[in-house]
Amino acid sequence: MASERRIFVRGARLGFHSYTLDGKESDRATCEMGLYYSYFGTKQDCIDRIALTSATAVWFPTADELRNAHVITEVIIPPPKSRW
């Protein structure tokens, strides 16, 4: 998140969930991570969605959602697989 340029490869998946502390869901830890995301420019609606996702589940936003939330800056097409 700290980089100004955050590249996402088309077809990849990036998952988010709320956080745990000592094996239990923790509002405090989730709030602290929300502050971290906010500091690096993530939009509040995305942070809220992360906080609402249980620590035992995963939310996989689309590339457009990630770009609109300022989590990523660009999407690239992966290079063709080598024939070797």
N, C-alpha and C positions, 0 to 999 in steps of 0.2 A: 504494500500500500504506500510505502514511503516514496517510491519513484514517481516522477512526473509522468513518465510514459509506462503504461501498464497494458501489455499486449495479451490478447486472448486468441487462441487458435480456434478457428471455426471447427465445430464438432466437439470441442472440449466441454467439460462440465465443471462448474465451480459451485460447491455446496456450502450452505450456512446453517447454523442452528444456534440456539441459546447456549449458555455456558454452565458448566458445573464447577463446584468447588468441593473438594473432598468427596466426590462421587454423588453429590446432590445438586439439583438445579439451583442456581444462585442468581437472584435478582441483582445483587451487588456486582458480581463478575460480569453479568450481561450488560449492566449499566456502564461499567468501566470500559468494556469493549466497544460499546456504542459511542462513548466519548472519543476513543481511539479512531473509530471509523469516521466520526464527524470531523475530527482534527484534519484528517487527510482528504476531506471533501465529499464523503459519501452523503447522499441526500437522506433526509430524515425518514421519508417513507420506507426506504430500503432498510434502514437501521431498525425501524419499528417492526418490519416484517421478520427480520432476523430474530429480534427479541421475542416475537410471538411463536416462533418455531421451537418446539420442544427439543431438549438436548438429546432425545432419543430418535428424533426425526431429522431429515435434511431437506432444506429448500434449495432447489436448483433453478435460479433465475435464468432467463434466456439471455443471449448476448445483448439484445436490445435493452433489456431491463438493466443489465450490468452497465452498459454504456450510459443510459439515461440517469442512472444513480451515481455516476462518476466513479464506479469501482474500477472500470477498465477505460482505456482511452482509444483503443482500436482493436479491430478483429482482422486477423490475417488468415489467408488460406494456407494450409500446410503444404510443404513441398511434396511432389510425387514420391512414392516409395521407391527405393532403389531396387533395381532388378537383380542386384548381386546378392 
